[in-house]
Amino acid sequence: MNSTLGLNRPVRNFTLNNYKNPKFTHDKHSRLQLPCRFIEISKLKCFGDVNSRTGASFQQLVQDGLGEPGRILSRRIRVSSNDAQFGSLPNKGEAESSSFAEFITSERVKVVAMLALALALCNADRVVMSVAIVPLSLAHGWSRSFGGIVQSSFLWGYLISPIAGGTLVDYYGGKAVMACGVALWSLATFLTPWAAENSLLALLFARAMLGVAEGVALPCMNNMIARWFPSTERARAVAMAMAGFQLGNAIGLTLSPILMSQGGIFGPFVIFGLCGFLWVLVWLSATSSTPARSPQISKYELEYIMNERQKSHALESKPKTTMVPPFRRLLSKMPTWSLIVANAMHSWGFFVILSWMPIYFNSVHHVDLRQAAWFSAVPWCMMALTGYIAGLWSDTLIRTGTSITLTRKIMQSIGFIGPAIALIGLTAAKTPSIASAWLSLAVGLKAFSHCGFLVNLQEIAPHYSGVLHGLSNTAGTFAAIVGTVGAGFFVELVGSFQGFLLLTSLLYFLAALFYNKFSTGERVNFDESDS
């Protein structure tokens, strides 16, 4: 509610010379000392927040004292509790970082919460088929190999969309492309029951379309976080969004059997599809593509974001990229390849663990498949928790003076070397409980990668982060297919899961060395190719 405060002060003119007067000095508390006819900035806080137009002009005049003679016409100043620009003027220290209370209640956290929900739906829609494939195979007489083809049809679409999706994200922005992506994959999920009942080709097409649509999710997430969060908060924001991504596995795996028991085999597909349509409506009506376009954002938060982004080369400082990105120049730089290798290794480990660990617990430790699913689900919850801890630590390191390059290398080293050591421990585990503990440690430490290569995409090329994410995601999808299929062949040839886990551990070590050798946290000049 707005209120009006009358300040009965005579109108006075002040020129630039007045500001140079010795009486206009700062005390030890850095508070501007003004004559009695002025109002101390700190005292205005007790009245609430000053109207943005008046506050902005007053703040500019008092703090900058630029050029032309100025006049403060202050017979009457409006004070608004809805405006956070002037009453919440940050001190020098406050401009550097926001408090936890401000962060958690801010508009940018609302944006990342919506992104986390979208990524949760993304993974839930993806894994529901792994639950439904058993009753579908029984109903239609599918062999296990054909059931694998049905499940892999998702990856066919996911393989082709990240690069094109990333290019669209760079050109149109994350908000519009994310809305289209969620709408399309929700439609594909919703129509899956109809497709399964009518045609195998229709079912395969629906699952492939799900993969095409979901290929834009992570590039969109990266784009929106780069626009909404300063560099000192991006690791935290990515961790929050990726926590939704990981919890989507648990949501899909635990809710699907319940929904099937209540609504039949296709119950989860219908419910998750409708949830996606609802998400799109909220996303379009309640979020904005950039902070400057948001009608809900407070003046203080907008000023904080813009000031921080001016220090780190804001996205809006350059016009939109062309529709055709410079692929040759992007691929001519070794930091690009460090991201590609990191994403490929991350996806290899992710999909191998997601696809094979229930079977590993069943065949190696002779655990019932339903219990094996629970043993395999615990690590994903651990990953969501450790991911946020990694984000907080990463942002703290940067805020306290550690270089971005060193911070990303520390996070990525933990994210690869940690799982490599844990997988070696997993091969030596003698009981299911110990094996689950090693697996939880491996997956939990993997989350540190989100504060390594995944944030690094925004830093080396903010204008091409979408297409870079697409390139690295395509490499990751190839690695996921090779790792998932290769694990089966490897176990058949060697007769042991332990051998494949040791191979994965070795690849983790090699990928960590490559990333530490060639990665950087600085902007890379993609306008010129290496000679």
N, C-alpha and C positions, 0 to 999 in steps of 0.2 A: 504494500500500500504506500502510495506516495504522500509525502507531507511537505509543507512549505515552511521554510524558516526565514523570517525577515531579519535582515541585518541592517540596522539603521546607521549606515556609515555614509559620510559625504563622498561624492565622487572626486577622486584625485587623479591627476595625470602623473605618470612616472616614465622617465626616459631611461635609456640604457645607462646614462651616468649615475642614475639613482642606484642601479644594481652594483655599480662599482664602488659605492660608498662603503667605508669601513664598517658601518653599522650593520651591513648585510653580510654577516659572517656565519660560519657553521660552528656549533659548539662540539664538545667531545662526543655527543650522542648523534652527530650528523643531522641535527634537526635545524631547518632553516629558521633563522631568527629575523622576524619582521617587526617594523614599528607597530604601535598599538592599533593603528587603523587597518592593519592586515590581520589575517587569521592564520595561525600556525597550522601547517598541514596536519600535524598529529592531532590537533584539537578537533579538526573536522570529523575525525573518525567517530567521535562520540555521538555525532548526529546521524550517522549512517553513511550511505554512499551518495556522492554528489552526481547529479545528472551528467550524462556522458559528454554532452556538447559543451556545457559550461566547464566541467572538470577538465576535459581535454585541453581546452584553450587556456585555462588557468595554469594547468600543469606545464604546458609548453612554454608559457610566458615566464613563469617563475623559475622553472628548472633550467631552461635554455638561455633566456635573456638575449635572444638573437636580434640582430640587425636593427629593425625599425623601432621607433618609439612606440611604446604600447600603452594601452589604457585598460584598466580593470574597472568595468562597470558592474559594481556589486551591491546595488541597493537591495537586491533581492536574489537569493540563490535557492534554486530548487534542490531538495535533498530526496533521493529515491533509494529505497531499500532493495530495489530490483537491479540496481546498476552497481557493478563492482569495480568500475574504473578508477574513481578518484578516492573514494573512502577506503579502498584497499590498495592504495599506492604502495608498491613494494619498495622496501629499502634495498640498498645495494646487495646485501646478502640474500634477500628474498627474491631478487630478480634472477639469481643463479639457479635456484631450485625451489620447487614447491613443496609444501608440507604434505605428509601422508594423508591428512584429512582432506586437504584440497584435491589431491590426486584422486582419491577413491570416490569422491563425489563429483568429479569434473565431467564435462561433456565428452572429453576424449576417452574416458573410461567407459562411458555408455557406448561409444562407438566400438571399442575393443570387445566389450561384452557381447554386442550383437555379432561381431565377427566370430567370437568363440562359439556362440550358438550355431552359426552357420557351419562352422567346421565340425561341430558335434553332429549336426544333421548329415553332413557330408560323409563322415565315417560310419554313422549308423546306417544310412542308406546303402553303403558299400558292403558292410559285413552281414546285413540281414540275410543275404543270399547264402552265406556260409552256414546259416542255421536252417534255412528253408530247403537247401539242396537235398537233404536226406529224405524228407517226406515227398518232395517233388520227384526224386529219382525212383522211389517206391511206387508212386502213383503212375508214372509214365514209363516205367521199366528201363530207365537209363542206367548204363553201366557207370562204374566209378570214373573211367577215363572220359566219358562224355560229360559227366557231371563236372569234371575239371575244366572241360572246354567251356561249359556254360559260365562257370565262375571266372575263367580267364577272359571272357568276352568284355568284361569291364575294362581290362587293361588295353584292349585293342583301341578303344576310344580314348582312353587316358594317354595313350602313347602319342596321338596325333594332335591333341588340343593345346598342351601347355605353351608351345611357341606362338601359335596363332593367338591364343588367349592372352598371353603376356604382351604381345604387340597391341592388341585392342585395349588392354589395361593402360599401357603407356599413352595411348592416343586419346581414349575417352574417359579415363579415370576409373578408379576401383568401384565407386558406388553403382554406376550404371551396369558395368559388366558383371559385378557380383549379383545384382538383382536378376539379370537375365540368366546367369548360370544357375542360381538356386531355383528359379522358376522352371528351367528346362530339366534339371535333374529331379526335381520333385514330380514333374509331369511324367518323366520316364519311370520313376518309382511307382507312382500311382497307377500307371497303365501296365505294369509288369504282370499282375494277375490276369488281365484280359489277354495279354500277349501269350502267356504260358498256356492258357486254355485253348488258344486258336491256332498258333503256328510256332514251330521251333525257330523259324527265321525271324518272326516278330519278336520272340523272346530274346534272341541274340542281338537283334537290332536295338531293343529297349535297353539292354545292359550296356551295349556299346555307346548309346547316346548318354547314358548315365556317366560313363567314363569321359566322354567329350565335355559334358557340362562341368563335371567336377575338376577337370584340368585347369580351370580358371580360378579356382578357390584360393590357392596359396599365393599366386601372383597378385590377386585382388587384395588379399590380406596385407601383403607387403606394401602395396601402393598406398592403401589407406593409412597404415601405421606411419609410413614415411611422411605423409601429409599432415597427420594429426599430432605426432609425438616428436619432441626434440630429441637429439641424439643421446642425451643423458637418461632418457626414459624408454628408448626403443626396445632394449633387451627385455625389460619388464613387460612391455606391451606384447611383444612377440610370445613371451612365455605364457601370458594370460590367454592369448588366442590359441596357442598350441595346446594348452591344457584342455580346452574344449575339444580340440582335435583328438587327443588321446582318450578323453572320457567318452567320446562318441563310440569308441570300440566297446567299452564296458556297457554303455547304454544299449547299443544294438544287440550285444550278445546276451545281456540279462533280460531285457524287456521283450525281445522277440519270442522266446518260448511262452511267456505269459500271455502276450497278445495272440499268439497262435492258439493257445488253449481256450481263449475267449471268443476269438473271431475267425478261427480257421487258419489254414496255411497262409492265406494272403492278408490276414489282419495287419501285420506289421507294415506291409507295403502301403496299404491305404492310410494308416495312421501317420506314418512318417511323411508320406506325400502331402497330406493335408497340413501337417505342421510346417512343411516347407513353404506352402502357399501363404500361410499366416505370417511366417517370418518375412516374406517379401513385402507384404503390406506394411508391417511395422518399420522395416528398413527404409522404405521409400518415404514414409511420412515422418519419421522421427530422427533421421540422420541427414547429414550434409556431406558433400564430397570433400570440402575443405573447411577449416575453422572459420575462414572469413565469410563463408556463405551460411553459416549456422545462425538461425534466429534465436536459439536457446542459449548460446554460449555467453558467459559473463565477460564483461569488458576486461577484467583482470586476467582471466584465462587466455583470452585472445591475445592480449598484449604480451603475456608470458611466452606463449607459443611463437608469436612472430619475432620477438626479440631473440629467442634462442635459435630460431631458424636463420635469422640474419647472420648469426655467427657461423653457421654451418651450411651456407649455400642452399637456401630454400628452393624447393621445386619450382615455385612460380617465378624464380629469377630468370628462367629461360622459357621461350615459347614452346608450344607443343612439338614433340618430335614428329618426324614424318611417319607415314603409315608403314613404309618399308625400312626397318632398322638396318644399321650398317653391320651386317653379320660378319663380314670379313674382318673389319676392324675390331669387333668384339672378340672374335676368336683369335686375333693376333696377339692378345695380351695374356701373359701367364696368370695374373690374378683371376681371369675368367676361368682358366682351366683348373685353378685351385678350387673354385666353387663347384665346377662340374664334377671333379673327382670326389669332393666331399659329399655332394648330394648323392652321387652314385653309391658310395659306400654306406651312407646313412640309409638309403632305401634298401640296399642289399640286406643289411642287418635287420631293418624294420620288418620287411616282408618275410624273411626267413623265420624270424621269431614268431610273427603273427600266424604264419601258415603251418609251421611244423612243430612248434613246441607242444601242443596237445598230443600229437602223435608221438613225440619224443618221450613225454611222461608216460604214455600208455605202453610203448614198446620197450623202453629202457628200465623204467621203474614200476611197470605193471600196475599203473593207476587206472581206475575206471575212467572212461572218456568224459563222463559228466564231471567227475572230480578233477580230471586233467584240465578241463576248461576253466575251472575256478583257479587252479594253480597257475594257469597261463594268464588269467585276467588280472591278478594282483599286481604284476609288474606295470601294467598300463596306468593304474592309479598312482603307483610310485612315480612314474614318469611325469604325470601332471604336477605332482607336488614338488619334485626336485627341479622341474623346469622353472617354476616360479622363484624358487630359492636361487637358482642360477641367474635368473634375470635381475633380481635384486643385487646380487653380488657384482654382476657385470656392470650395472649402472653405477654402483658405488665406486668401483675401481676407476671408472672414467671420471666421475665427479671429483674424486680425490687426486686426480692428476696423472693416473696411468694412461699411457697412450692408447688410442683405439686399436691400433695394430696389435700391440702386445696383449690387450684385453681379449681380442678375438682369438688370438693364438692360444692363450691360456684356456679359454672356454672350449675351443675345438680339440685341444689336446686331451682335456679331461673327457670330452664327449666321445673320443675314439680310443685312447689308450686305456681308459677306465673299463669300457666294455670288453676290450681285448683281454685284459687280465681276468675279468670276471668270467668270461667264457672258458678260459683255461681252468679256472676253479670249478666251473660247471661240469667239465668233462671228468673231474675227479670226485664229484659228489656221489655218496653211497646211498643216500636216502632221499625220498621225494621232498622232504622239508628243506634239507640242505640245498638240493638242486633248485628249489623255488627261491631260496634266499639269494643264491648266486645269480639266478636269472633276474630277480628284482633289482639287484645291484647293477647288473649289466644294462638293463632297460632304463633304470633311473639315471645312471650316468650318461646314457645316450642323450638325454634331454639337454645336456650342456651344449650339444651341437646347435640347438636352436639359437643360442646366444653367440655362436661362432659364425658358421657360413650363412645361416639363414638371415641374420641381421646384416652381415657383411655385404649382401646384395645391394642394400639401400645405400651403403656408404661409398662403394667404389663407382657406382653409376646410378645416381638417383633418377636420371631421366630415362634410363634403360633397365631399371630394376625388374620390370615386368617381363621383358623379353629374355633377360638373363636368367630369371627364375624359370621361364619356360624352357630354355636350353638345358639348364641343369636338371630340371624336372624330367625332361625327356630322357636324358642320360640315366637318371635315377630309375625311371620306369623300365628301361632296358635292363639295368642291373637287377631290378626286382624280378623280372621275368627269368633272367638267367639264374639268379640265385635260387628262386623258388623251384624252378624245373630242375636245375642242376643238383639241388639237394637230394631229390628223389633218385636221380641216376647215380649220384655219388654213393648214397647209402646202399643201393642195389649192388654196385660194383665192389665197394670196400666192405660192406656189411656192418657199418658202424656209423652212428651219428657223431661220435666223438671226433672222428677224423674230419668231418665237415665243419664242426665247431672250431677245431684248431686252424683249419684253412681260413675261416672267417676271421679269427683272431689275428692271423698273420696279415690279412688284407687291411684290417683296422690299423695296425702299426704302420704299414706302408703308406696308407692314405694320410695318417697324421703327419708323417715326415714330409709328404708332398705339400700339404696345406701350409705347414710351418715354413717351408722353403719359399713358396711363391705367393702367399697371400699378403694383403695389405689392408689397412683400415683407412687409407687416404683415397681421395678422389683420383680416378684413373682417367687420363686424357684419351678418350676414344675418338677424337677428331683426327688423330694421326695414327697410322699403323706403324708397327715396328719395321725398321728397314732390314 
